[in-house]
Amino acid sequence: MARELTFKAGNEEYQANPTVIDRKKLYGWTENLAFDDDGGECKLITMDESGALIPKGGTGLGILSPDGKWVERTALKTVKLDGTPADLLPSSYNAPIELTEKVDEDEFLNHSISAFYQLDNVNAALIEWIGNDIYRFDYCYRDSYEGKPAFLLVAEDAEKNQKLFMLLGIRNEIEMLNLQQTSYIEDNTEQEEEDDSDDIDFSMF
């Protein structure tokens, strides 16, 4: 059974089923295949430094302490920059999401969208309540120490039917110059003229 999100808009709660919109379904995809001289498909293998073959599943990632000892994941703790324990955020599927933070188009466009969901089985009253506004909230697929910025908005599909979409993004940190930050080009004409006067004319010899 698909997991449901619950949104709290005003005094009402509404359920919705998120369906990811895969880029492959929209744009298709390509694959690069390699074949030997006899037409057989080549497969990627992994070898160690001695040239021995490593079977599939024979490699993995591990965590080592500064002195080179193995560390179990259960022994790791997530902390903030000041060293205090980080707060564990509950999954967005465990409790209603209150739609209280409304943002403008500039705030929305300041994010690079990393995932795109269509919300199905949505009550028309929720779509009408959102209207032309954009709502932001923190999204966690499972219990996590950090949520992703999520945006809820209404758009029309190809048949002009209004649909509810959820977009996950990453905030862009861009530093820009303004008109007050000016620069100038130093005039080195006089210096260049002085330097030219020291040139040697070989026709004199």
C-alpha positions in Angstrom: 0.0 0.0 0.0 1.4 3.4 -0.9 2.3 5.7 1.9 0.1 8.8 2.5 0.9 12.3 3.5 -1.5 14.3 5.6 -1.7 18.0 5.2 -3.3 20.3 7.6 -4.8 23.4 5.9 -6.6 25.7 8.3 -8.7 23.5 10.6 -9.0 20.6 8.1 -6.8 17.6 7.3 -6.4 16.1 3.8 -4.6 13.0 2.7 -2.6 12.6 -0.5 -0.5 9.8 -2.2 2.8 11.1 -3.6 3.9 9.5 -6.9 7.4 10.4 -8.1 7.7 11.7 -11.6 10.8 10.0 -13.0 12.9 11.8 -15.5 13.2 8.6 -17.5 9.5 8.5 -18.0 9.5 12.1 -19.3 12.7 12.2 -21.4 13.7 8.5 -21.9 17.3 7.3 -21.4 20.3 5.9 -23.2 22.6 3.0 -22.4 26.2 2.4 -23.5 26.8 -1.3 -24.3 30.1 -2.9 -25.0 30.5 -6.1 -27.2 33.5 -8.3 -28.0 34.5 -9.4 -31.5 32.1 -12.3 -31.4 29.1 -10.1 -30.5 29.0 -11.1 -26.9 28.1 -8.5 -24.3 31.0 -7.3 -22.1 30.4 -7.0 -18.4 32.2 -4.7 -15.9 34.4 -6.5 -13.4 36.3 -5.4 -10.4 40.0 -6.4 -9.7 42.3 -5.9 -6.8 45.9 -4.8 -7.0 47.1 -8.3 -7.6 44.8 -8.8 -10.5 42.4 -11.2 -8.8 38.7 -10.9 -9.7 36.4 -9.6 -7.0 32.8 -11.1 -7.4 29.7 -8.9 -7.3 28.9 -7.8 -3.8 32.5 -8.4 -2.7 33.2 -4.7 -2.0 31.7 -2.3 0.4 32.2 0.9 2.4 33.4 1.1 5.9 34.0 3.7 8.6 37.4 4.0 10.3 38.4 6.1 13.3 41.4 8.5 13.1 43.7 5.7 14.4 42.5 3.2 11.7 40.1 1.1 13.8 36.7 -0.1 12.4 33.7 1.8 13.7 30.2 0.4 13.7 27.4 2.7 12.4 25.4 2.3 15.6 28.3 3.9 17.5 28.0 7.1 15.4 26.1 10.1 16.8 24.9 13.2 14.8 25.8 16.5 16.4 25.5 20.2 15.5 28.4 22.5 14.7 28.8 23.4 18.4 29.0 19.7 19.3 25.6 19.4 21.0 23.3 16.4 20.0 21.2 17.1 16.9 17.4 16.7 17.1 15.9 13.8 15.3 13.1 14.9 13.0 10.1 12.6 12.5 9.1 11.2 9.1 6.7 13.4 7.2 4.4 10.4 7.0 4.0 10.0 10.7 2.1 13.2 11.5 0.1 15.9 9.7 2.1 18.6 7.9 0.8 22.0 8.8 0.7 24.4 5.9 1.6 27.7 7.5 4.6 29.0 5.6 3.7 30.8 2.4 6.6 31.8 0.1 6.8 33.9 -3.0 8.2 33.0 -6.5 11.7 34.4 -5.7 12.1 32.1 -2.7 10.9 29.1 -4.7 13.3 29.9 -7.6 16.2 30.2 -5.2 16.2 26.4 -5.0 17.4 23.7 -7.4 14.7 21.1 -7.7 16.0 17.6 -7.0 12.7 15.5 -6.9 9.2 16.0 -8.4 6.1 14.4 -7.0 2.4 14.4 -8.2 0.0 14.1 -5.3 -2.9 11.8 -6.2 -6.3 11.2 -4.5 -6.3 14.8 -3.3 -9.5 16.4 -2.1 -10.5 19.3 -4.4 -11.0 21.5 -1.3 -7.2 21.4 -0.6 -6.4 22.4 -4.2 -8.8 25.3 -3.9 -7.4 26.3 -0.5 -3.8 26.5 -1.9 -4.9 28.2 -5.1 -2.1 30.3 -6.7 0.0 30.3 -3.5 3.2 28.3 -2.8 3.7 26.6 0.6 7.0 25.5 2.0 7.7 22.8 4.6 10.5 20.5 5.7 10.2 17.0 4.2 11.7 13.8 5.7 11.0 10.4 4.0 12.0 8.7 7.2 13.2 9.8 10.6 16.2 12.1 9.9 18.3 14.8 11.4 17.8 17.1 8.5 14.8 17.8 6.3 14.6 18.8 2.7 12.9 22.0 1.6 9.6 21.0 0.0 7.2 23.2 -1.9 3.5 22.6 -2.5 1.8 24.2 -5.5 -1.0 23.7 -7.9 -0.6 23.4 -11.7 -2.6 22.3 -14.7 -2.0 19.1 -16.6 -2.3 18.6 -20.3 -6.1 18.4 -20.0 -6.3 21.7 -18.1 -7.1 19.8 -14.9 -5.7 21.3 -11.7 -3.2 19.0 -10.0 -1.3 19.2 -6.7 2.5 18.8 -6.9 5.3 18.5 -4.3 8.8 19.6 -5.3 11.9 18.9 -3.2 14.8 21.3 -3.6 18.2 22.4 -2.5 18.8 26.1 -1.7 21.2 27.8 -4.0 23.8 29.9 -2.1 24.8 32.5 -4.7 26.9 35.6 -4.0 26.2 38.4 -6.4 27.7 41.9 -6.9 25.7 45.0 -6.7 26.1 48.4 -8.4 27.9 49.9 -5.4 30.8 47.4 -5.7 32.7 49.2 -8.5 36.2 48.9 -9.7 38.5 51.0 -11.9 41.3 50.5 -14.4 44.5 52.1 -13.4 46.0 54.3 -16.1 49.6 53.3 -16.7 50.1 55.4 -19.8 52.8 57.5 -18.3 54.6 54.5 -17.0 54.4 52.8 -20.3 55.8 55.9 -22.1 58.8 55.9 -19.6 59.4 52.3 -20.2 59.4 52.8 -24.0 62.1 55.4 -23.7 64.5 52.8 -22.3 64.1 50.5 -25.3 67.4 49.9 -27.2 67.4 50.8 -30.9 69.6 48.2 -32.6 69.9 50.4 -35.7 72.3 52.5 -33.7 75.0 49.8 -33.8 
